[in-house]
Amino acid sequence: MIYLASNKVLIIVYDFPPFIGGGGVMRTVKYTRYLREYGWEPVILTVGRRDYYMPDEDLSRELEGITVYRSKDFMRYIRYKDQPTQFTGPAEMSQRPLKARIKKYLKKTFIKDIKKGLNFLRDEFLFLPDESFAWALTALPKALSIINKEQIDVIYSTSPPHTPHVIAGIAAFMTSKPHVMDFRDGWSDNPIFNGKTPFRRGINRYLEKKTVLKAAAVITTTKSLSENIAEKYSLDHKVTTIFNGYDENSFTGINTAVEPDFLTFSYVGGIGRSRPLGFLLKALEGATLPKDKVRFNFVGFVDEDETEKVFLSPLKSVFSISGPVSHHRALGYMTASDILMVILYPEEDGLKVIPGKVFEYIRAGRPILALAPPEGELGKMIVKYRLGFVVPPRDITKIKETLEKIYTLWRDGQLDTCVSDKIRFGFDRRRLTGDLARVFDKVNG
């Protein structure tokens, strides 16, 4: 299809296909795919790297004809030298030679403590505002060149990581182009990004304030995030909420058959230190469920410590860990499940955010089990639209009771969700891209 876009927007984004996939890139990919339908030609500036552990070539096929520029981040060779690993089970432990087992023990104790200390110094005093800071050295001159060469009208940056906002803010100042900031997660108030020392928190607050106040418009993914920024900086007039969503075209050809003999739970996304599985495992071990009728799929990266917990659990036979998969395959897991899970803790800024995968869960038409704060944006959304079940993520008793309730409903053929077409359509990515285009139109004046 040929589009005659009359305006150009430079999109500055760190994570972008094909070198990285996963839920964090979907918002930018879908905007890029549909912006031309609203009169805006996207031009991408992203990092050039080939050493990430979660590539997704399929997503690149959605972006044919899009101009993509890349610049190097030299620090990536330090950050990603040791790729994340997954534990493969109890047999792995018993089959390891003695030397390997000693090495693993040391890695988990003395060496791990030293590495943790060095990482603390690095993250709190060097990698500012985040670990992508060095990309600015090549991305800023590249951005200035692109703005001139491509005759860019608007500069758009998206985070996390938040370094793209700094790059875009400087580029906008130097070229007098309007800058639109998009926060997929919070910045200076987010426990994940604001650091552990006053120094790092101060730097992040300063950079956020400078970029937000000079931006022509600010976009966030939830009302709580928008209210937080608007209140901090008295910016009601230029803060807009555009929710994440789903792309109807991505569900074309996806298998929707569910295994009738098993109650299948699926979690799509990463699991690690900030999102542990221990509370779910304890609840499941105490639940009165026929374990030969229940399955749990974890689709995405699960770190070594959490994977080890699963394999050492007496219920390890009900779990399956697939590792990272393409977006297309992830959607297949969703539609082939009875229950779709979200795990979100308060310390992940869990009161303000709604993970992007939730909107694809909604499109998949399966009930959602959210182990998340009921008072948060996600919890309130699930209750408002009757999408499923919300349980505090550390309440083992309530998690156990909810698992038993879900099994009873499934056994009796009453497990269902009823999301109206009107509500579902409100989260269609194609339509939401129109909201973004209207922000561009406004700031481009």
Secondary structure, DSSP 8 states (H G I E B T S, - for coil): -----SEEEEEE-SS-TTT--SGGGHHHHHHHHHGGGGTEEEEEEEEE----S---HHHHGGGTT-EEEEEE-TTHHHHTSS-------HHHHHHS-HHHHHHHHHHHTHHHHHHHHHHHHHHHHTS-SSTTGGGHHHHHHHHHHHHHHHT-SEEEEEESSSHHHHHHHHHHHHHT--EEEEESS-STT-TTTS-SSHHHHHHHHHHHHHHHHH-SEEEESSHHHHHHHHHHHT-GGGEEE----B-GGGGTT------TTSEEEEEES-BSTTS-SHHHHHHHHHS---GGGEEEEEEB-B-HHHHHHHHTSTTGGGEEEEE---HHHHHHHHHT-SEEEEE--GGGTTTT---THHHHHHHHT--EEEES-TTSHHHHHHHHTT-EEEE-TT-HHHHHHHHHHHHHHHHTT-------HHHHHTTBHHHHHHHHHHHHHHHH-
